[in-house]
Amino acid sequence: MDFQEVLDLLNGVFLTTGISHLGWKYLVMWGIAGLFLYLAIAKNFEPLLLLPIGFGIFLVNFPLVPLMGLTPEGHGELIRIFYHYGLEWEVIPCVIFLGLGAMTDFGPLIANPKTMLIGAGAQFGVFVTFAGAVLAGFTLKEAASVGIIGGADGPTTIYLTQHLAPQLLGANALAAYSYMAMVPLIQPPIMRLLTTEEERKIRMTQLRPVSRTEKIFYPLICAAVIAILVPAVTPLMGMFMLGNLMRESKVVGRLSDTAQNDLMNIVTIFLGVSVGATMEGDKFLSYKPLFIFALGMVAFAVCTIGGICTAKIMNLFLKDKINPLIGAAGVSAVPMSARVAQVEGQKYDKRNYLLMHAMGPNLAGVIGTAAAAGMFLAMFE
């Protein structure tokens, strides 16, 4: 082998590495991945979501990595398999709703059903953002899939986007889960801006006890109503109510524990990595995905405003006042936004316990976002 052949061989080996293909877009995406990992590890902002998302972003933003493409035989590469069967086939969103249902106590919502109005009011941002996206040049189907991000409900966003605008699935899923995770950053300034110190100190009356019979019948009745009125979202909400029935029945403890823990943890790993892996620099660093990310922030902020303002309007007619901080929990980020309401309330009154009160609108927001998604599906699919 002469010297030229050795050089050709070394050059061939060099070209199989990613070094010769590196560019500025990779560097930008490494920075974004680093931000997600920093928020997860250093700031502890929803690490179960942000850590796998951040690592997924990091991993796919190297040249030539065989993760999201197709093999020469036409089979999907590793993360593409997770993405295809989990997100595109809508399996992961439904399984996550099963686990969420098994974790959920509907007691606060049953005990104080008027908080359903707060969850409904928080959906205002969905429709405002839908209108804004249409004016910005998105199609009606695309605008609907972008608007639903405001509900801060990742599974519902994935489900609706896959039906109406699958080409936006990656950008929409990333925006939805990013804003879910960053609830503690985004909501408190809005809450303080829209409420007075006196309102933040409102102590709400203790919720009445809810019987086991009520908790068993609630998921059955709710599933029936949803299946009749918005059948398009029955796969999501049906799994949600099944998980809750398993929890409240007290007869399938092993199934309930598995749905809450092992199964939920497994699908969260696949979900986070798959969502993060959609953020390849060549695709993400363009007009539409970046604009969706901005619109998602607007949607989430307006949904938060809608929930708080609904609570303040209700107080005009109620003898027992509602602390408007719980209005921020009207988005579907369960239980993150309810915890934020609790933390903000205790900054002004250490003995004010808002968590269980905030869970009412929080759960109503899950149902409200699903209802909004069902409305969009009925109109545009």
Phi, psi and omega in degrees: 000121182276178185298320181295320179295322177297317178298318179297320179295314179296322178295321178296318177296318180300321182290341176280348176273168180271357186300316184286350183253001182294146179210178186296330181296323177297319181296319179298316182291328174297322178296318178295316177300318179299323178296315179298315181293324177297313180298324181287313189272312185277322184259351178059035176275103178041060184298332180297335177263308190290329181294307178294327177296313181298318180291325176298318177300313182299315189291321185278351182262049168233142182296141169071008181289130183274074185238317186244006181261201178243145175286165177304334179276357179092006178273155178285146173282175196311297186287333176298327177295314177302314184295315184294306184282330182276312185263309182296327177271002173063025180284311185299314179303319181290322179292321177297320178294327174299313179295320178297319178299320180291338178270348194267136172250110180282002183309310181300324180287322178293320182290331182225072188296342180293343177291349172303326180296325179293317177299323178291317180297329180291345179280358180306320181295331178300314185280328174297315180291324175303312179297318180296321179293323177297315179296332181278357175109001176286151173291167180301318180293317178296318182297321178296318182290331177282319182300325184292345177302328183301334178289351181055042181237097185301309181301319179293322177299314179298314183299311182293317182296320179297328179281320189258322185214068185302337179292344179257009188302313182298310182295317181293316180298317180297315180298314182299312182287330177295314182287330172302315184288332184261020175309315182295342177271320191275317190285318185306316179299322178293319180299316181291326181293324188263357182234153174270164178298324178297318179294323181292341180267000181299128175260127182269149181293149182298139181289147178289155174294144179248130184285159177298323179299317178299317183291331178285319183284334184302308180296329178293313180294317181296317178298320180294316180297315180296316181297328180280315187274320181228068186301336184297333182257015179299323177304318178288302187289332175297317177293324178299314182287329175297314178301319180292321178296321176300321180293311189279340180290332180065015182247352180231057184303319181296318179295317179297316179297319179296316180297321182286326191247278188300309182296316180297318180295319181297309184291333178294321177299308181297321180296309184299313180296319181294316179296314179298324183290347176284349184269056171286137187307317183298330181268320187282321183278064177216173190301305191294311179300320179293323178292322176299318179299319178292316179297324178299320177297316178299314181300314182295318180296316182291325175298319177298315178299317181300318180294315180295315181294325177298317178297320180293322178293318178300326181296338178294339186242358185254142175283312175272106189289151175262134172289116186295348176300329181289347177297330178295337179281001178291346172285168190272008182286086184266132350262020188302312184289331175294320178295323178297318177300318179298312183296316181295319180297320183284349173292334184251343177205106186299337183259014180265116184250104187256354190302307183293324176296321181289336180294334178299300177296331179299313179289325175298327178295323177300313180293320181295318179295320177296321178295319177297319177297318178298322178296316178297319179297319180295326183279321194244343185285000000 
